Amino acid sequence: MEDIDPDHMTLLGELLNEIAHNIIRHCPAGCEFDCSVMLHDDVAEVTQYNSVTHPADKSETAVSTHMGLGLCRDRLLHIGGMLRTEVEDGTWMLYARVPLTHQT
């Protein structure tokens, strides 16, 4: 593995922080969730799954700008990474690739 770019590691940490906050905000209490990080080939792969709440069930106190993952996606694209999300059968799914070294 080449030298790890500290800015890329910071972005990985910020992405994981955003994912954790989204699980707290959107995953129904008592439901299972999973978030894993695999490191290989100078890349971190992040996968996350959880059940989602129905919009009518959301707490009025859960404030979200809906910009966190969008900003992470833009920043990842800028450094040669990617982030995609989807909801299928009541399950939220996220997959991201974070380059850990500077891409030339």
Residue pairs with C-beta under 8 A, 6 or more apart in sequence:
1 42
1 100
1 101
2 42
2 101
2 102
3 101
4 100
4 101
5 99
5 100
5 101
5 102
8 79
8 98
8 99
8 100
8 101
8 102
9 100
11 72
11 75
11 76
11 79
11 98
12 37
12 44
12 46
12 98
12 100
14 72
15 46
15 72
15 76
15 83
15 96
15 98
16 35
16 37
16 46
18 68
18 69
18 72
19 35
19 46
19 48
19 94
20 35
21 68
22 68
22 69
23 33
23 35
23 48
23 50
25 62
25 64
26 50
26 52
26 53
26 58
26 62
26 92
27 33
27 50
27 51
27 52
27 53
27 92
28 51
28 52
28 53
28 57
31 50
31 51
32 50
32 51
33 48
33 49
33 50
33 51
34 47
34 48
34 49
34 50
35 46
35 47
35 48
35 49
36 46
36 47
36 48
37 44
37 45
37 46
38 44
38 45
39 100
42 99
42 100
42 101
43 81
43 97
43 98
43 99
43 100
44 97
44 98
44 100
45 95
45 96
45 97
45 98
46 94
46 95
46 96
46 97
46 98
47 93
47 94
47 95
48 92
48 93
48 94
49 91
49 92
49 93
49 94
50 91
50 92
51 90
51 91
51 92
52 87
52 90
52 91
52 92
69 83
69 85
69 94
72 83
72 96
73 82
73 83
76 82
76 83
76 96
76 97
76 98
79 98
79 99
79 103
80 99
80 103
81 96
81 97
81 98
81 99
82 96
82 97
83 94
83 95
83 96
83 97
84 94
84 95
84 96
85 92
85 93
85 94
85 95
86 92
86 93
87 93
